[in-house]
Amino acid sequence: MGKKNDKQEFVAHITPRSEDFSQWYTDVILKTDLVDYAPVRGCMVIKPYGYALWERMQAELDKRFKATGHQNVAMPMLIPESLLLKEAEHVEGFAPEVAWVTQGGNEVLPERLAIRPTSETLFCTMYAKWVQSWRDLPMKYNQWCSVMRWEKTTRPFLRTSEFWWQEGHTIHATAEEAQEETLLMLDVYRDFAENVLALPVLTGRKTDKEKFAGARATYSMEAMMQDGKALQAGTTHNFGTNFSEAYGIQFLSKEGKLEYAHETSWGTSTRLIGAIVMTHGDERGLKLPPRVAPIQVVILPIAMHKEGVLERARALKAELEAAGLRVELDDRDTYSAGWKFNEWEMKGVPVRLELGPRDIENGVAMSMRRDTLEKKPLQLDGIADTVKALLDDIHTTMFEQARAFRDAHICTATTLEELEKGVQNGFVKAAWCGCRECEDKVKELYNASTRNMPFDQSDMPSDKCVVCGKPAEKLIYFAKAY
């Protein structure tokens, strides 16, 4: 079979970010085969390349969960309505998004079953059964699953009716242990985001308006996308005894008293795939962080028909795989080298190695790093260690570029005019009085919301609220958000 014509078969055009960021995002996720639209409204099909990325993310997170003493479990996807109604604030928060099953086979169900929007009610029901004594605590469980929330406006990965995630649910004997767990898992998320996804994040506490329904306190990590909008990339929640009181989760303490347990939950999802795309991508397509890229290195043999080229390329692949790297050898003879260069760049593979007769003769492979597009010959002798170091440098460079962009798009505001201008293209750091009315006003006027209150509150830009001018209580970030 002859090579396909580059001019006719070349990878389709991707809309420039500056022209239409939303369309650019859609072009990238569809044309790189991460996802496709499902026949069910608001749902997505995660294709093999996208799911391979999610599997890498799962593996890295799961390793961290287990290192902090958590175990995986599986709960049913259906929740009886009577269980959901037990915690009023929780129900009120999720009611508009719940999808219901009302019939099984040919029979109308005596009680509606909710398709889980989240699993607090199931975990609480089981904890009430399993927890008897202080000796049973803590219980630290995590679940990998999909959930359904009947969203009105959807976009693949960022907000869909069904999405894949993990949800941790833990239960403790004391308020101190629950708070420690809540902050610990927030730091686990931050470490994963920064040291695996090359995604700089701002961590802090959400306001009461923005907290999770039923929580006493919610904490988040917020990432900035290239259009200046915020993406909530993960949350942790301290429930205190709110759910245990509603579901009757009591235990006998060391002192012989019957007490209510303290709970937490925490979750992050396939939304992080969207975060990777919108933080690192460019007009050529994806730029995947090396530590989660399904393929870290792609080898392209040049002039494969010449003696020894394909054999040496296969040996190079085996050598890199033996060193623990994820490698693809593109030995297709139906596409030109130029077409394949373009395709692998679009798919965001961190490193490309080209290997032709002259390279073999000179004992090198020509490398191209996706983040900077820099080309450089690498000695074949000891190349595995060289490529590992290169991948680490790519991670560092991607993180520093993203952090520099974020920091350049954070401004300080002491007036509403400054706030209005700032949220058009980034985050705004401001002083806030703590009143919900001021949050509502910013939302109404500028379609922006509070993101979180950083733990370090020392850099207060003013002693007056940016919205109303009353005495300020908190340093907080405002932004438009996905």
N, C-alpha and C positions, 0 to 999 in steps of 0.2 A: 504494500500500500504506500502511495506517495505521501509526502508531507503536506499537511493542510496549508493553504495559502494564508500567510499572516494578515494580509490586508482584509481578507474576507472573514477570517475566523478568529481574529485577535480578540482578547478579552474585552468585553463590552465597556462602554464609557461609564465612569463614575462621576456623578455631579460634584463639582467643586464645593468644598465646605463653605467658602465665602459667598457662594451663590445661593445655596439652600442647604443649611446644615441638616435639617430633618430628612430631606431627600437623599443627601449624601449618606446618612446613617442607614437608611433603608436600602440604598444601592449596595453598600458594603456588606451588610449581613445577608442579603439575598445572593449576591454574585460570588461571595466566598463560600457558599454552601453551608453556612452555619444553621440556617433555619428556613422554613417555608410556612406559608399560611395554611391552616387546617380548615376542613369544611365546617367546623363548628365556630360560631361567632366568637371572636376575641381569643381564640386558642391558636397555638403554634405547634408545628412539628419541628423538633430539634433534629437536624440531620447528623449523619455520622461525624463530620468534622466538628460541628458544634458540640455534640455530645462527648466527643473525645476531650474537648477542652473542659467541659463540665466534670468529666471523670477525673481529670488531673486536679481540678480545684477541690473536688470531693476528697481525693486521696490526701491532699495537703491539709485540709481542714480536719478530716477524720483522725489523722495522726496527732494533731494538736489536741483534739478533744480527748482522745484516749490517754495522752500524756498528762492531762489534767484530771484524770480519774473518772471520765464519763464512759457510759456503756450505751450501745445502740439497742433500740427496741423498735417494735412496729405496732401501731395502733390502727383500728379500723378507720375507713374513710367516711363512714356514716355515723351521724350523731343524733340520737333521739331528741326531739324538740324539748322535751321536759328537762333534759340535762342542760341544754343550752340556756334555758330560761332561769337557771338558778342564780347566775351572777348578773344582776340587772344592768350595770354599767357596761359590761362586756357585750351583752346582747344588744344593747342600744347602739354601741359602736359598730357592730358588724351587721345589724339587721338589713340595711339596704343592699348588702353584697352577698347575702346567703342564697345559695341555690338549693332547692328542695326536691326530694324524692317523695312522691305521693302515691305511687302505685308499684307493686311488685308482681310481675307476671300479669295475671288477669284480675288480681285482687287490689282493691283500694286499701291502702295501709290505715290501720286504726290510729296511728300517730305519724306525723310527718318526720322524715329523716333529713337532716341537713348534710350536704356534702361539705366536709370540713373546710372552713375558711382558715382555721388554725385549731390546735388540738388541746388547748388548756382544759376544756371540759372533760375530755376523755382521760387525760392524765390525772386530773383531780378526782374523778370517779374511782380510778384504780388506786390512787394513793390512799383514799379513804378506806379502801379495803386492805391494802398492804401494810399501812403504818399503824403500829400498835404502841411501840415503846421507843424511847430515845435511842435504844440499841439498833433500831431499824434505820436510823438517820445518820448521814444524809443519803438520799437517793438521787443520783446524778445521771439522768438519761438523755439520750438524743435520738431523734428520728429523722431519717432521710425519706422524703415522700413528695408528692405533689398536693397542692391545695387549690381550692376554687373560690374565687371572689368575683361576683358578677359585675365586672367593671363596665362603665359606660364608654369610656374612650381607651383604646388599647394600642399598644405598639410592642412588637416582639422584644422579649427580654425585659424591657423597661416596665411594662404594665400589661399583663394579660389576664384573662379570666382564670385560666389554669396556669400555674407555674410550679417549678421544681425548687425545693429548698431543703434546708435542715432546720429543725426546731428543737432546741434544747429545753428540757423541763427538769428543774431540780427542786428538792424540798429539804428543809433544814430545821434544826431545833431552835436556832436563835436568829434574831434580826441581824446580828453582826455577821453571822455566817452567810446569810442571804445577800447582804450588801457586798461582802467580799467576793462572792461568786459573781454577782452582777458586774462588778468592775473588772474582775479577772477575765471574764469572757469578752468584755469590750476590748481589753488589751490583746487577747488572742486574735480577735478580728483585726485590730490595728496592725499587729505584727504580720498577719497573713496578707493584708492589703498592701503594706509597704514592702515587705521582704519577699513576697512571692509574685504579686500582681504589679509591682512597681507603681502603686497607686497611692499618692500622698492623701492623707485624710485628716480632718479635724474632728477630735472627739470631745464630747461634753454631754451635759444633761439637756433633755428636751423640756420645753415649758409644759405646764399642766394642760394647756390647750392641745399641744402636739403629742402628748404622751399616749401610749397604748391603752386602749379601752380596758379598764379594770386594774391597771397598774398604779402603784403608789409613786413610782419614779421610772422614767424611761431615759436611756442613754443611747447616743447614736454616733456613728462615724459618717461624716459628710465629705464627699468627693466633688471636685469641680470638673465639669466637662469643658470641652474646648469652646463651647458657645457661652461660657460663663455661668451656666445654670448648675444648681446643686443636684446631686444624686445621693439620696440616703442609701448607703451601701451596707448597712447592718445595724441592728438594734439589740439592746439588752434591757430587760425589765425586772424591776424588783416589785413583786406583788404584795410583799408583807404577808398579812394573814387575810387579805381580801377574799381570795378564792377558798382558802381552807375553812374560813368561817361559813361561807356559802355552801360548801360541799361536805362539811363535817369532818375535816381531816384533823384529828386530835391524837395526841400521843401522851403516854405516861412519862413524865420527866424523871430525872435522877432523884429529885426530891419527892417523888410520888404524887405530883400534881398533874391533873389533866390539862394540857395546853394545846393551843392551835399551832400548827406548823407554819413556817415561813417559806414562801416559794419564789422562784425566779423562772423566767423563760428568756430565750435569746434565739435569733435567727438571721440567716442571710441566704440569698437565693441566686437563681440564674440571672437576676438583674445585674450581677457582677460581670457577666459577659458583656452586657451593654456598656458597663462602665469601662471595661478594657477597650472596647471599640471606640468610644467617644473621648477617652483620655489620650490614647496613643495613636489612633489611626490617622491616615493622610489621604491625599488624592490617589495614591496607588492602591489603597485598600487598608488591610489590617497591618498592625505591628503587634505581634504577640510577645508578651513577656516570656523570656526563655524558660523560666521555671515552671510554667504551666502550658507552654506550647506543645500541642500533640506531636509535632515534628520540630525538633530543635535544629536539625541540619538536613538539608537536601543536597544530594550529590547529583550533578549533571555531567555525565560523560560526554565529551565533545568528540565528534568524528568516531562514533561508536563502531563504524564498519572497519576501522583500522585495527590491525592486530594488537592485542594486548590491552586495549583501552577498557573494554567492558570488564575484563578479568581483574584489572587493577582497581577499577571502581568498586567492584564487589568486595575485593579484599579490604578496601578502605572502609566500606560500610561495616564489614564484620569487625574491624579494629575499633571503630567508634562505638559500635553497639556493645562490644566487650567492655568498654570503659564506662558503660551505663548511660550512654546518650541515646536519644530517640531519633532515628535516622531513616530517611526515605531515599531510595535510589530511583531516579526517574530515567528509566531506560526505554521509554516509549519512542518508537521510530516513526510515529504518525504526526508528530509536531516538530517544528523547527526549534532550535535552541532559543531564539528570541521569544517565541511564543511561551516556552516553558519558563524563561526568566520572568516574564511578565506575570504568569499565573502564580508562581511561588512567591513573588513579591506581593501580589494581591492577597494571598492567603496568609501573609505575615510571618513566614518562617524566618526565624532570627538569623540563620547563617546559610548561605549558599556556597557550595564548593564546586568549582568547575575543574574537570580533569580531562585534558586532551593529550595527544602524543607528545607535544613539546613540553607540557608540564611534567609528564612522567619522565621524560629524558632529563629534565632539570631538577627532578626530585622535589617538586612543589605541587600544590593545588592552589588555584586562584580563589580567594575567598571574597564574599560580598556580605556585609552586615546590613540587615534590613533597616536598622534604626537610623543610621547615618548615610547609608548607600556607599560607604567607603569600600574600595576594592584593594586587596593586598595579597601577595603570594605568601603561602604558609609552607614551611618545610614539611615534607611528608614524614620525615623522621621525628617521632615524638609528637605527632599532630594531635593525638587525643588530648593531651594535657594543654596544648596550645588552644584548641577549640574550647575546652572547659573554661579556661581563663578568659577567652573572648566572650563567651556567653555571660560570665559574671560581669564583665565590663559593659556589655549591652544592657543588662539589668540595671546597673548603677546609672548609666547614661540616661536610660528611659525614665528612671525615677527622678533624677535631678532635673531633666527637662520638664517633666510634668509638675514638679514642685516649683520650679522657677516660673512657669506659666501661671500656676495658681497664686503664688505670692504676688506676682505682678498685677493680678486681677482682684486683689483684696484692698479695699479702701476703707478709710475711717470717716464716719459721718457724725456731725454734731447738729445738723439741721435736716429737716425733711427734704429740702432741695438737694442736699448732698446725698441723702439716702436714695432719692428717686433716681438720680444720675448713676449712682454706684450699682444698683441692682439691675441696670440694663445690660451690664457686661461683666458681672462678677459678684463676689461676696462683699457685704458691708459689715464692718465691725462698729458697733455702736453701744451706747449706754441705754438701758431700758428700765422703766419704773416697776416692771413686774405686773402691770395691769393687762388683762386680756383685751380690753377696749383698744389699746394701742396696737396690739397684734392685729386685731380685726381691721383697724383703720389702714394699716400698711397693706393688708391683703386687698382691701377694697380699692385703695387708690392706685397701687402699683402692681397688683397680682404677685406680691412677694410674701414670704413667710419667714418666721423665725426658724433657724436650723438647729442650733444648740448653744448652750452656755458653756464656754471652755472651763476646764478645771482651774486654770490659772486666771484669776480675776484681777490681777494686779495692773493690767494695762488699760484701765478704764479711761476712755477718751474724754469724758466729761462727767460732771457730777449731776447733770440733768438729763432726763429722758429725751432721746432724739425726737420722739413723737409729740409728747405733751408738755415737756419742759418741767415736769415735776421732779423731785429728787430721785436720782437713779439708784437702783438696787443691784442690777446685774449687767455685766458685759455679755453681749450676745451677738450672734451672726444672723444677718438677714440675707435672703437670696431668692431669686426665682428658682423653681425646682421642677424636676420631673416627677 
